[in-house]
């Protein structure tokens, strides 16, 4: 994992987490935080096959990370 620039003109604005198409959480980051990381604890009550994290750089747009998961209905 490479540190992301964190100056006044180039930084990660936010990170959002989704389970399939369902929005779960958002962490606003902003300038001054190199290599931002977010730890979120979520409970999924509906089936889901994938978690997606979107990180938005103010200069380069959205970067996406994906992880397959197996959440089944009870």
C-alpha positions as CSV (number, residue, x, y, z in Angstrom):
1,X,0.0,0.0,0.0
2,X,1.5,3.3,-1.1
3,X,0.9,6.5,0.9
4,X,-1.4,8.9,-0.9
5,X,-0.3,12.5,-1.2
6,X,-1.9,14.7,1.4
7,X,-1.2,18.3,0.5
8,X,-3.6,21.2,0.1
9,X,-4.1,20.5,-3.6
10,X,-4.0,16.6,-3.7
11,X,-5.7,14.4,-1.2
12,X,-8.3,11.7,-0.5
13,X,-11.7,13.4,0.1
14,X,-13.7,10.4,1.4
15,X,-14.1,6.7,1.5
16,X,-17.5,5.0,1.1
17,X,-18.4,1.4,1.8
18,X,-21.2,-0.6,0.0
19,X,-22.5,-4.1,0.3
20,X,-23.6,-4.9,-3.2
21,X,-25.6,-1.8,-4.1
22,X,-26.5,-0.8,-0.5
23,X,-24.7,2.2,1.0
24,X,-23.3,1.3,4.4
25,X,-21.0,4.1,5.6
26,X,-18.9,7.1,4.6
27,X,-15.7,8.5,6.2
28,X,-14.7,12.1,5.2
29,X,-10.9,12.4,5.1
30,X,-9.7,15.7,3.7
31,X,-6.2,17.2,3.2
32,X,-3.4,16.5,5.6
33,X,-3.8,12.7,6.1
34,X,-1.3,10.6,4.2
35,X,-2.3,7.0,3.6
36,X,-5.8,7.3,5.1
37,X,-7.3,4.2,6.6
38,X,-10.8,3.6,7.9
39,X,-12.0,0.8,10.1
40,X,-15.7,0.2,10.0
41,X,-17.7,-2.5,11.8
42,X,-20.9,-3.4,10.1
43,X,-23.7,-5.9,10.6
44,X,-25.4,-7.1,7.4
45,X,-29.0,-8.3,7.9
46,X,-29.6,-9.1,4.2
47,X,-27.7,-11.3,1.8
48,X,-24.7,-9.8,0.1
49,X,-22.0,-11.0,-2.3
50,X,-19.5,-8.2,-2.4
51,X,-18.1,-5.3,-0.3
52,X,-16.9,-2.3,-2.3
53,X,-14.9,0.6,-0.9
54,X,-14.7,3.8,-3.0
55,X,-11.9,6.3,-2.3
56,X,-12.2,9.6,-3.9
57,X,-9.1,11.6,-4.8
58,X,-9.7,15.3,-5.5
59,X,-7.5,15.1,-8.6
60,X,-7.8,11.6,-9.9
61,X,-11.4,10.7,-9.1
62,X,-12.8,7.5,-7.7
63,X,-10.7,4.4,-6.9
64,X,-12.6,1.1,-6.1
65,X,-11.6,-1.8,-3.9
66,X,-13.7,-5.0,-4.1
67,X,-13.9,-8.0,-1.8
68,X,-16.2,-11.0,-2.4
69,X,-18.2,-12.1,0.7
70,X,-20.8,-14.6,1.6
71,X,-23.7,-13.3,3.6
72,X,-26.7,-15.6,3.6
73,X,-30.3,-15.0,4.7
74,X,-31.2,-16.6,8.1
